[in-house]
Amino acid sequence: MSRRTPLRPPSWLPVDAYILALLATVLLAALLPASGAAATVTDGAATGAVALLFFLYGARLSTREAMDGLRHWRLHLTVLAATFVLFPLLGLAAGGLVPAVLTPPLYGGLLFLCLVPSTIQSSIAFTSMARGNVPAAICAGSFSSLAGILLTPLLAALLLGQGAGGFSADSLLKIVLQLLVPFLSGQLLRRWIGGFLGRHRRLLGYVDRGSILLVVYTAFSEGMIAGIWHQVTPVRLGALLLVEAVLLAVMLSLTWYASKRLGFVRADRIAIQFAGSKKSLAAGLPMASVLFGAQASLAVLPLMLFHQMQLMVCAVIAKRRANDPQPMAPAPERTPARASAR
């Protein structure tokens, strides 16, 4: 019997299998959208799923490991600056493409993509593949996710205005109740449940991904009922892909060459490039469901496309980095005594 784990793509398929599951969920929502009483049930289930996701995020994040990683504070600040400063600035610059290239709803999703925290798992995997600083990638991804719980909603409210709920008391209360409170609860209970979570990582992986699929189904069902998908044409979709390709290329270049100018060694530059150029689908989808409500389907479309693009491009880059010749350590200087002895 094959030991292939679920959701792993065949070797010949250049697409992440989880993306295929997401696309299948979108297709299901297009064919059988939840409406009426079913929509009420799925919306409530999605709300609970978001809270569960952030509870698990909090329970898994080791405070001790995060504190140990503070010794690489320059690296972490560089990743945070790339994630929450450079990306948003590029997103704002892309506003000049509206409406000639991007429609306002698609641009809103693109800007939201630029506000989402970095990934953890894929940053670690690609950093390891490229023979970079894996512990730094772990801490950088964790810090980015932690900061994103606060920064992403606040930046979305500031830059997207009423499209992301604005600064209303209701939207802020949703953020606190659905994101921050579950996360802090997970941190508080980690001492007692951390061992259980560590022993059942595979099962929790299904919970994570299943919860996100439920959020996607709910968001795209609401979009179908509202009829907002008539705003997306193949030409607009192609334009969005092109814009995202340019965005990814710019961030990959900036993180790699700027980190060199800042004096980081090669292993740290690899961690900065992979942690600073990617966006988390797992964190972004639940946040979008809280912030955008019925408009979440178009808001998460750019993120879903960017996620797949970054996986494919970074896989190629990681393999090339792994094959790069490693810099040789400088030979120890000979002391005068040794020199005279020879």
Secondary structure, 3 states (H helix, E strand, C coil): CCCCCCCCCCCCCCCCHHHHHHHHHHHHHHHCCCCCHHHHHHHHHHHHHHHHHHHHHHHHCCHHHHHHHHHHHHHHHHHHHHHHHHHHHHHHHHHHHCCCCCCHHHHHHHHHHCCCCCCCHHHHHHHHHCCCCHHHHHHHHHHHHHHHHHHHHHHHHHHHHHHHCCCCHHHHHHHHHHHHHHHHHHHHHHHHHHHHHHHCHHHHHHHHHHHHHHHHHHHHHHHHHHCHHHHCCHHHHHHHHHHHHHHHHHHHHHHHHHHHHCCCCHHHHHHHHHHHCCCCHHHHHHHHHHHHHHHHHHHHHHHHHHHHHHHHHHHHHHHHHHHCCCCCCCCCCCCHHHHHHC
